[in-house]
């Protein structure tokens, strides 16, 4: 029996799953794993919570130092437009939404510079914003924005952070101008490395310094490769730091769930060796990585210097996740076997995903974004359709797919409408990707758990079927065995009845007056008749002993039984011209308890073989006794039967106990009427096994045979004394 680790521990359950030895721990392991998901999520939240400076929030002085490194450009001559919207703030205001104060100008391919948009000809071309968050949908056109900020507080100097909280913006050029015409340039965006490595930020941050009554004109140019959303805010640095620390807990919980689900399903894949789980693992990893790029986590902490990875990689990995998820659906719902139309539809979405990825590698533009959104919606609809058809066809796993993808379809529609500018950007719509992927991962994990349960039920059902088939096969085998035994018994009985008459008539005939030739012929007939009776007795004994494995323990006198054998074979050896030597040791007890019938049967067969296969020489029959040290009542009788017959070939010794096997050569069989059935030694072996006895044979061609038969018996104390 193999010893496994403690099943109450998660490690023990996972180890047993890795070994693939038991299906019984799967639900227990699943519950234990889900318990750890919450703990893992908290750990991830704490790791992000204390992972260093976010936007230079940990130390405001660091922000000021970074701001001092911004280049001061020469004086710029610009037109002060009185229609520029003014946003005033005071010391006590911690956060100001700047969306209603923004004005924007769309650059239709002219590539305007700051000197252009601040000129008099552009004064009247800026349009007023009408919402807290500006959403222009998916566009690649550069957009210029402007706003006027004035500090009406009483402090000598105050610091505020200008934040654009949408990480997917590709390029941002931020300009801060004062009345004298001096301006500062801050560049950022997902396609650019951070200019200040000591300021780690998911969003674009520009630090501004104000003195009481000071006014600054803010211009910034934004280029996007996908949706262009401008959630602009003016933060008090310490307050922003506190608020974003709370956001880190949310991100930590989300990524903790994703990582926990990844690890959990990885062990399921190791256990089940199913390709479908491999595709699901790829999907979880791709979804988590794509969202980490989308929300700026990857850029802020890991690959800030690789601009290509900040936008293009997001869509590339996202498509890989979509392709893996569709393939997972195909394998789990077995659409290729059940629904060819649905399978073709899913294969089409996979093809579109591959083409989208190839296009992303070759040339990335807003077309990739539209294709990805179309692909997401097509996948969601296809998945829901596949689940609905599976449910209508009676497959229970389709219910989870319908429920999971109905929710996911709604969330995808919200994302699509958000990206095209129909749905407003708010706390709910901005977090839809997190909600969607987390819910979908959890729901599909429930599906996987149900899949495990289904496998268990199928395994139990198959075991029950196999058990019934085995029981049926065993019953048929027993029936066949019984029919065979009945056949042997019937045939033996039917043969024995006429043979008794033949033997009797031949005995009577031998007592009549016969000449020498007739006497020889009658003697031969009697010999053959007795041989035939011997064959019949062997068949009958074989049929009886193969049906009975029960010993009949009763007292008997050993010497009386052995004397009967001695007299029987003494006469046979004398008539065959052989000498018969019989010795029994003095320490052999006479009164014993055991199955004397089986014992006599085995000895009779062994002595009969010795006489039959010995043409010249002698047959020796010796009996010894060994007493057990632990139990004086138990003894081991040792019977030695030695002959000087023809012997057994060495290559045949291993087969002499098999039924219906002879150890004689072809030419010997052709001239011999000896035991052609070859069941004598087989019967001896079966009886010896039932008596827990042992038979060993030593023989060599031409040198005779030595048989050692050891049988355990008990002394009959009641009669012995």
GUMIVEX-743135 format. One record per residue (C-alpha): x negated, y, z negated; residue in three letters. Coordinates in steps of 0.2 Angstrom, whole numbers, padded with zeros to 4 digits, always signed. Layout:
residues N
XYZAla/...
end
This chain:
residues 721
+0000+0000+0000Unk/-0007+0017+0005Unk/-0008+0031-0008Unk/-0003+0048-0002Unk/-0005+0065-0010Unk/+0008+0071-0022Unk/+0025+0072-0013Unk/+0031+0086-0024Unk/+0017+0098-0018Unk/+0019+0107-0001Unk/+0001+0101+0003Unk/+0006+0083+0000Unk/+0021+0084+0011Unk/+0011+0093+0025Unk/-0002+0079+0024Unk/+0011+0065+0025Unk/+0018+0074+0040Unk/+0000+0075+0048Unk/-0002+0057+0045Unk/+0015+0054+0053Unk/+0020+0041+0040Unk/+0037+0046+0034Unk/+0052+0055+0040Unk/+0060+0056+0022Unk/+0049+0071+0017Unk/+0054+0082+0031Unk/+0069+0091+0023Unk/+0060+0092+0006Unk/+0045+0100+0015Unk/+0056+0112+0025Unk/+0064+0118+0009Unk/+0047+0120+0001Unk/+0040+0129+0016Unk/+0055+0141+0016Unk/+0052+0145-0002Unk/+0035+0150+0003Unk/+0040+0162+0017Unk/+0046+0175+0004Unk/+0030+0174-0006Unk/+0020+0175+0011Unk/+0030+0190+0016Unk/+0026+0199+0000Unk/+0008+0195+0001Unk/+0008+0202+0019Unk/+0017+0217+0013Unk/+0004+0220-0001Unk/-0011+0217+0011Unk/-0004+0231+0023Unk/+0001+0241+0008Unk/-0018+0242+0002Unk/-0026+0240+0019Unk/-0035+0257+0020Unk/-0030+0274+0026Unk/-0015+0276+0036Unk/-0015+0292+0046Unk/-0028+0298+0034Unk/-0014+0298+0021Unk/-0025+0291+0007Unk/-0035+0306+0006Unk/-0029+0323+0012Unk/-0046+0330+0013Unk/-0051+0317+0026Unk/-0037+0324+0037Unk/-0043+0341+0035Unk/-0061+0335+0039Unk/-0054+0327+0054Unk/-0045+0342+0059Unk/-0061+0353+0058Unk/-0069+0342+0071Unk/-0056+0347+0084Unk/-0064+0358+0097Unk/-0060+0376+0098Unk/-0058+0382+0116Unk/-0061+0400+0122Unk/-0047+0412+0121Unk/-0032+0408+0132Unk/-0021+0422+0139Unk/-0003+0416+0138Unk/+0014+0424+0139Unk/+0023+0424+0122Unk/+0041+0419+0127Unk/+0054+0426+0115Unk/+0066+0412+0120Unk/+0054+0399+0112Unk/+0063+0391+0098Unk/+0057+0395+0081Unk/+0056+0382+0067Unk/+0052+0390+0050Unk/+0048+0380+0034Unk/+0044+0384+0016Unk/+0033+0376+0003Unk/+0047+0365-0004Unk/+0051+0356+0013Unk/+0043+0339+0014Unk/+0050+0334+0031Unk/+0057+0344+0045Unk/+0065+0336+0061Unk/+0058+0346+0076Unk/+0069+0338+0089Unk/+0083+0352+0089Unk/+0069+0365+0091Unk/+0060+0357+0105Unk/+0060+0363+0123Unk/+0054+0353+0138Unk/+0049+0354+0156Unk/+0047+0340+0168Unk/+0032+0339+0179Unk/+0037+0332+0196Unk/+0019+0327+0201Unk/+0011+0344+0200Unk/-0001+0340+0186Unk/+0002+0356+0177Unk/-0012+0362+0165Unk/-0009+0372+0149Unk/-0013+0388+0158Unk/+0000+0384+0170Unk/+0015+0381+0158Unk/+0010+0395+0147Unk/+0011+0407+0162Unk/+0025+0420+0165Unk/+0032+0410+0180Unk/+0036+0395+0168Unk/+0044+0405+0154Unk/+0062+0402+0160Unk/+0060+0384+0166Unk/+0059+0376+0149Unk/+0075+0368+0144Unk/+0082+0367+0126Unk/+0084+0350+0118Unk/+0100+0344+0111Unk/+0097+0330+0099Unk/+0086+0326+0084Unk/+0076+0313+0095Unk/+0073+0316+0114Unk/+0076+0300+0124Unk/+0072+0302+0143Unk/+0073+0283+0147Unk/+0060+0274+0157Unk/+0049+0286+0167Unk/+0031+0290+0172Unk/+0033+0308+0175Unk/+0023+0320+0163Unk/+0034+0330+0152Unk/+0029+0346+0143Unk/+0036+0351+0126Unk/+0034+0367+0116Unk/+0040+0374+0099Unk/+0035+0389+0088Unk/+0031+0385+0070Unk/+0031+0398+0056Unk/+0026+0396+0038Unk/+0037+0408+0027Unk/+0030+0401+0010Unk/+0020+0409-0003Unk/+0004+0398-0005Unk/-0012+0405+0002Unk/-0014+0390+0014Unk/-0004+0375+0017Unk/-0007+0359+0028Unk/+0006+0350+0038Unk/+0006+0335+0049Unk/+0014+0336+0066Unk/+0019+0318+0070Unk/+0027+0310+0086Unk/+0033+0293+0079Unk/+0034+0283+0095Unk/+0018+0272+0097Unk/+0022+0267+0115Unk/+0018+0284+0123Unk/+0003+0282+0134Unk/-0006+0299+0134Unk/-0003+0314+0123Unk/-0012+0331+0125Unk/-0007+0342+0110Unk/-0012+0361+0110Unk/-0010+0372+0095Unk/-0011+0391+0099Unk/-0011+0407+0088Unk/-0008+0425+0092Unk/-0026+0428+0097Unk/-0025+0415+0110Unk/-0037+0402+0102Unk/-0031+0385+0104Unk/-0036+0367+0098Unk/-0034+0351+0108Unk/-0029+0334+0101Unk/-0028+0319+0112Unk/-0020+0303+0108Unk/-0008+0289+0115Unk/-0008+0271+0116Unk/-0019+0271+0132Unk/-0033+0281+0123Unk/-0044+0277+0109Unk/-0042+0287+0093Unk/-0053+0302+0093Unk/-0055+0301+0074Unk/-0060+0283+0069Unk/-0057+0287+0050Unk/-0039+0292+0053Unk/-0030+0275+0056Unk/-0012+0279+0062Unk/+0002+0270+0072Unk/+0008+0286+0078Unk/+0001+0302+0085Unk/-0004+0314+0071Unk/-0011+0332+0072Unk/-0015+0341+0056Unk/-0010+0360+0056Unk/-0016+0373+0044Unk/-0005+0388+0040Unk/-0006+0404+0030Unk/+0009+0414+0023Unk/+0018+0421+0038Unk/+0007+0413+0051Unk/+0015+0408+0067Unk/+0008+0394+0079Unk/+0014+0390+0096Unk/+0014+0371+0100Unk/+0013+0364+0117Unk/+0010+0345+0121Unk/+0010+0335+0137Unk/+0017+0317+0136Unk/+0014+0303+0149Unk/+0023+0286+0147Unk/+0022+0270+0156Unk/+0039+0264+0149Unk/+0052+0273+0139Unk/+0048+0291+0134Unk/+0055+0295+0117Unk/+0050+0310+0107Unk/+0054+0308+0088Unk/+0044+0324+0082Unk/+0043+0328+0063Unk/+0033+0340+0053Unk/+0027+0332+0037Unk/+0020+0337+0020Unk/+0005+0324+0020Unk/+0007+0317+0003Unk/+0026+0314+0006Unk/+0023+0306+0022Unk/+0010+0295+0014Unk/+0023+0289+0001Unk/+0036+0286+0014Unk/+0025+0276+0026Unk/+0019+0265+0011Unk/+0037+0259+0010Unk/+0037+0256+0028Unk/+0022+0245+0026Unk/+0032+0233+0014Unk/+0045+0231+0028Unk/+0031+0227+0041Unk/+0022+0215+0029Unk/+0039+0206+0026Unk/+0042+0204+0044Unk/+0025+0198+0049Unk/+0024+0187+0034Unk/+0040+0178+0041Unk/+0033+0177+0058Unk/+0016+0170+0052Unk/+0025+0158+0040Unk/+0036+0152+0054Unk/+0021+0150+0065Unk/+0012+0139+0052Unk/+0028+0129+0048Unk/+0032+0125+0066Unk/+0013+0121+0069Unk/+0014+0107+0056Unk/+0030+0101+0064Unk/+0021+0100+0081Unk/+0007+0091+0073Unk/+0019+0079+0065Unk/+0031+0076+0079Unk/+0019+0077+0094Unk/+0033+0085+0104Unk/+0029+0097+0118Unk/+0044+0107+0115Unk/+0037+0113+0098Unk/+0021+0118+0106Unk/+0031+0130+0117Unk/+0041+0137+0102Unk/+0024+0140+0093Unk/+0018+0150+0108Unk/+0034+0160+0108Unk/+0032+0164+0090Unk/+0014+0170+0092Unk/+0018+0179+0108Unk/+0033+0188+0100Unk/+0024+0193+0084Unk/+0008+0199+0094Unk/+0019+0209+0107Unk/+0028+0218+0093Unk/+0012+0222+0084Unk/+0006+0231+0100Unk/+0023+0239+0102Unk/+0024+0246+0084Unk/+0005+0251+0085Unk/-0001+0239+0071Unk/-0013+0231+0083Unk/-0020+0247+0090Unk/-0022+0255+0073Unk/-0031+0241+0065Unk/-0039+0229+0077Unk/-0041+0234+0096Unk/-0041+0253+0095Unk/-0056+0254+0107Unk/-0047+0243+0120Unk/-0035+0255+0129Unk/-0029+0241+0141Unk/-0023+0230+0127Unk/-0012+0244+0119Unk/+0002+0244+0133Unk/-0001+0232+0147Unk/-0006+0218+0135Unk/+0011+0220+0126Unk/+0021+0216+0142Unk/+0009+0202+0147Unk/+0010+0193+0131Unk/+0029+0197+0130Unk/+0032+0188+0147Unk/+0021+0173+0140Unk/+0033+0172+0125Unk/+0048+0173+0136Unk/+0042+0159+0148Unk/+0038+0148+0133Unk/+0055+0151+0125Unk/+0064+0146+0141Unk/+0053+0131+0143Unk/+0057+0127+0124Unk/+0076+0128+0128Unk/+0074+0117+0143Unk/+0066+0103+0133Unk/+0076+0104+0118Unk/+0093+0105+0127Unk/+0086+0092+0140Unk/+0094+0102+0154Unk/+0085+0093+0168Unk/+0094+0077+0163Unk/+0111+0084+0158Unk/+0114+0100+0168Unk/+0104+0102+0184Unk/+0112+0119+0188Unk/+0108+0127+0171Unk/+0090+0119+0173Unk/+0088+0128+0190Unk/+0094+0144+0182Unk/+0081+0143+0168Unk/+0067+0138+0181Unk/+0072+0154+0191Unk/+0069+0165+0175Unk/+0052+0156+0172Unk/+0047+0160+0190Unk/+0052+0178+0188Unk/+0042+0179+0172Unk/+0027+0172+0180Unk/+0028+0185+0195Unk/+0031+0199+0182Unk/+0015+0194+0173Unk/+0005+0193+0189Unk/+0011+0211+0194Unk/+0006+0217+0176Unk/-0012+0211+0179Unk/-0013+0218+0197Unk/-0004+0235+0194Unk/+0005+0241+0179Unk/+0019+0254+0180Unk/+0037+0257+0175Unk/+0042+0244+0187Unk/+0035+0231+0175Unk/+0045+0238+0161Unk/+0061+0237+0172Unk/+0057+0219+0177Unk/+0053+0214+0159Unk/+0070+0221+0153Unk/+0079+0212+0167Unk/+0070+0196+0163Unk/+0075+0198+0144Unk/+0093+0200+0148Unk/+0093+0186+0161Unk/+0084+0174+0149Unk/+0097+0179+0135Unk/+0112+0176+0147Unk/+0104+0160+0153Unk/+0101+0153+0136Unk/+0118+0157+0130Unk/+0125+0149+0145Unk/+0115+0133+0142Unk/+0120+0132+0124Unk/+0138+0135+0129Unk/+0138+0121+0142Unk/+0129+0109+0129Unk/+0143+0113+0116Unk/+0156+0109+0129Unk/+0148+0093+0134Unk/+0148+0087+0116Unk/+0129+0091+0111Unk/+0129+0098+0093Unk/+0112+0107+0096Unk/+0120+0119+0108Unk/+0130+0127+0094Unk/+0113+0134+0086Unk/+0108+0141+0104Unk/+0125+0149+0106Unk/+0125+0158+0090Unk/+0106+0163+0091Unk/+0108+0169+0108Unk/+0124+0178+0106Unk/+0116+0189+0093Unk/+0100+0191+0103Unk/+0110+0196+0119Unk/+0118+0210+0109Unk/+0101+0216+0102Unk/+0094+0215+0119Unk/+0108+0226+0127Unk/+0104+0238+0113Unk/+0086+0238+0117Unk/+0089+0240+0136Unk/+0101+0254+0133Unk/+0089+0263+0121Unk/+0075+0262+0134Unk/+0086+0269+0148Unk/+0091+0283+0137Unk/+0110+0278+0134Unk/+0108+0273+0116Unk/+0101+0286+0103Unk/+0085+0283+0094Unk/+0088+0280+0076Unk/+0083+0269+0061Unk/+0094+0255+0067Unk/+0090+0255+0086Unk/+0071+0258+0083Unk/+0071+0242+0072Unk/+0081+0231+0084Unk/+0065+0221+0090Unk/+0061+0216+0072Unk/+0079+0211+0068Unk/+0081+0202+0084Unk/+0065+0192+0083Unk/+0066+0188+0065Unk/+0084+0182+0066Unk/+0081+0172+0082Unk/+0066+0164+0074Unk/+0076+0159+0058Unk/+0091+0153+0068Unk/+0080+0143+0080Unk/+0071+0136+0064Unk/+0088+0130+0058Unk/+0090+0122+0075Unk/+0073+0113+0073Unk/+0078+0107+0055Unk/+0094+0100+0063Unk/+0084+0092+0076Unk/+0074+0084+0063Unk/+0090+0078+0054Unk/+0096+0071+0071Unk/+0080+0062+0074Unk/+0082+0054+0057Unk/+0100+0049+0060Unk/+0095+0042+0077Unk/+0081+0032+0069Unk/+0092+0025+0055Unk/+0105+0021+0069Unk/+0091+0012+0079Unk/+0085+0003+0064Unk/+0103-0003+0060Unk/+0105-0009+0078Unk/+0088-0017+0078Unk/+0092-0025+0061Unk/+0108-0032+0068Unk/+0100-0039+0084Unk/+0086-0047+0073Unk/+0100-0055+0062Unk/+0109-0061+0077Unk/+0092-0068+0084Unk/+0089-0076+0068Unk/+0106-0084+0067Unk/+0104-0090+0085Unk/+0087-0097+0081Unk/+0094-0106+0066Unk/+0108-0113+0076Unk/+0096-0119+0089Unk/+0085-0127+0076Unk/+0100-0135+0068Unk/+0106-0142+0085Unk/+0088-0148+0089Unk/+0088-0157+0072Unk/+0105-0165+0074Unk/+0100-0170+0092Unk/+0084-0179+0085Unk/+0094-0187+0071Unk/+0108-0193+0082Unk/+0096-0200+0095Unk/+0085-0208+0082Unk/+0100-0216+0074Unk/+0107-0222+0091Unk/+0091-0229+0096Unk/+0088-0237+0079Unk/+0104-0247+0079Unk/+0101-0257+0095Unk/+0082-0259+0091Unk/+0086-0267+0075Unk/+0096-0280+0085Unk/+0081-0282+0097Unk/+0069-0284+0083Unk/+0080-0297+0074Unk/+0082-0307+0090Unk/+0064-0307+0094Unk/+0060-0313+0076Unk/+0073-0327+0079Unk/+0065-0331+0095Unk/+0048-0332+0088Unk/+0053-0346+0076Unk/+0059-0357+0090Unk/+0048-0369+0100Unk/+0038-0360+0112Unk/+0023-0364+0122Unk/+0007-0354+0121Unk/+0011-0342+0135Unk/+0029-0339+0129Unk/+0023-0336+0111Unk/+0010-0323+0117Unk/+0024-0314+0127Unk/+0036-0314+0112Unk/+0022-0308+0101Unk/+0019-0294+0112Unk/+0038-0290+0113Unk/+0039-0290+0094Unk/+0024-0278+0093Unk/+0031-0266+0106Unk/+0048-0267+0097Unk/+0040-0262+0080Unk/+0031-0248+0089Unk/+0047-0242+0096Unk/+0055-0242+0079Unk/+0040-0233+0072Unk/+0043-0219+0085Unk/+0061-0218+0080Unk/+0057-0217+0062Unk/+0045-0203+0066Unk/+0058-0193+0075Unk/+0070-0196+0061Unk/+0057-0190+0049Unk/+0053-0175+0059Unk/+0071-0170+0060Unk/+0074-0172+0041Unk/+0058-0164+0035Unk/+0059-0148+0047Unk/+0077-0145+0039Unk/+0071-0147+0021Unk/+0059-0137+0011Unk/+0065-0143-0006Unk/+0055-0154-0017Unk/+0063-0167-0028Unk/+0054-0168-0044Unk/+0057-0184-0054Unk/+0046-0196-0064Unk/+0038-0210-0054Unk/+0025-0223-0057Unk/+0010-0219-0046Unk/+0001-0236-0046Unk/+0017-0246-0041Unk/+0019-0234-0026Unk/+0001-0236-0021Unk/+0002-0255-0023Unk/+0016-0256-0011Unk/+0006-0246+0002Unk/-0009-0257-0002Unk/+0000-0273+0002Unk/+0008-0266+0018Unk/-0008-0260+0025Unk/-0018-0275+0019Unk/-0007-0286+0030Unk/-0008-0274+0045Unk/-0027-0273+0044Unk/-0028-0292+0042Unk/-0017-0295+0057Unk/-0028-0282+0067Unk/-0044-0290+0062Unk/-0049-0275+0050Unk/-0055-0275+0032Unk/-0045-0264+0020Unk/-0053-0257+0004Unk/-0043-0249-0009Unk/-0050-0242-0025Unk/-0041-0231-0039Unk/-0051-0222-0053Unk/-0048-0227-0071Unk/-0043-0209-0076Unk/-0029-0208-0064Unk/-0013-0207-0074Unk/+0001-0219-0069Unk/+0017-0209-0075Unk/+0019-0193-0065Unk/+0032-0180-0060Unk/+0034-0175-0042Unk/+0041-0179-0025Unk/+0036-0197-0023Unk/+0046-0199-0007Unk/+0036-0185+0001Unk/+0019-0192-0006Unk/+0022-0209+0000Unk/+0028-0202+0017Unk/+0011-0192+0019Unk/+0000-0207+0014Unk/+0010-0219+0025Unk/+0007-0208+0040Unk/-0011-0205+0036Unk/-0015-0224+0033Unk/-0005-0229+0049Unk/-0015-0217+0060Unk/-0031-0224+0052Unk/-0026-0242+0056Unk/-0019-0238+0074Unk/-0035-0229+0080Unk/-0047-0241+0073Unk/-0052-0256+0084Unk/-0066-0263+0074Unk/-0073-0261+0056Unk/-0063-0256+0041Unk/-0051-0243+0033Unk/-0055-0237+0015Unk/-0042-0229+0004Unk/-0049-0221-0013Unk/-0039-0212-0026Unk/-0047-0200-0039Unk/-0040-0187-0051Unk/-0046-0170-0057Unk/-0038-0162-0073Unk/-0035-0144-0074Unk/-0044-0135-0088Unk/-0030-0122-0091Unk/-0016-0134-0092Unk/-0020-0152-0096Unk/-0003-0158-0090Unk/-0007-0153-0072Unk/-0019-0164-0062Unk/-0025-0164-0044Unk/-0024-0181-0036Unk/-0037-0184-0022Unk/-0034-0197-0009Unk/-0048-0201+0003Unk/-0044-0211+0019Unk/-0059-0216+0029Unk/-0059-0227+0045Unk/-0072-0233+0058Unk/-0061-0229+0073Unk/-0064-0219+0089Unk/-0063-0202+0080Unk/-0056-0185+0086Unk/-0065-0173+0098Unk/-0072-0158+0090Unk/-0062-0146+0101Unk/-0046-0155+0096Unk/-0048-0154+0077Unk/-0039-0137+0076Unk/-0024-0144+0085Unk/-0021-0160+0077Unk/-0008-0153+0065Unk/+0002-0145+0079Unk/+0018-0155+0084Unk/+0018-0165+0100Unk/-0001-0164+0102Unk/-0012-0179+0105Unk/-0031-0180+0103Unk/-0034-0193+0116Unk/-0041-0193+0133Unk/-0031-0196+0149Unk/-0038-0214+0152Unk/-0035-0219+0134Unk/-0017-0213+0135Unk/-0014-0223+0151Unk/-0019-0239+0142Unk/-0012-0236+0125Unk/+0005-0238+0117Unk/+0000-0228+0101Unk/+0008-0212+0094Unk/+0012-0203+0110Unk/+0024-0191+0101Unk/+0009-0183+0091Unk/+0021-0178+0077Unk/+0014-0189+0063Unk/+0000-0177+0057Unk/+0012-0162+0060Unk/+0024-0170+0048Unk/+0010-0173+0035Unk/+0005-0155+0036Unk/+0023-0148+0034Unk/+0026-0160+0019Unk/+0009-0155+0011Unk/+0013-0137+0013Unk/+0029-0139+0004Unk/+0020-0149-0010Unk/+0007-0135-0011Unk/-0006-0149-0006Unk/-0021-0148+0006Unk/-0026-0159+0020Unk/-0043-0158+0028Unk/-0050-0169+0042Unk/-0068-0173+0047Unk/-0071-0183+0062Unk/-0083-0186+0076Unk/-0081-0196+0092Unk/-0087-0213+0090Unk/-0090-0211+0071Unk/-0073-0213+0064Unk/-0062-0200+0054Unk/-0062-0195+0035Unk/-0046-0187+0028Unk/-0045-0179+0011Unk/-0028-0176+0004Unk/-0026-0166-0012Unk/-0009-0164-0021Unk/-0005-0156-0037Unk/+0006-0166-0049Unk/+0011-0166-0067Unk/+0009-0179-0080Unk/+0025-0186-0088Unk/+0021-0184-0106Unk/+0038-0191-0112Unk/+0035-0208-0104Unk/+0016-0208-0105Unk/+0017-0209-0124Unk/
end
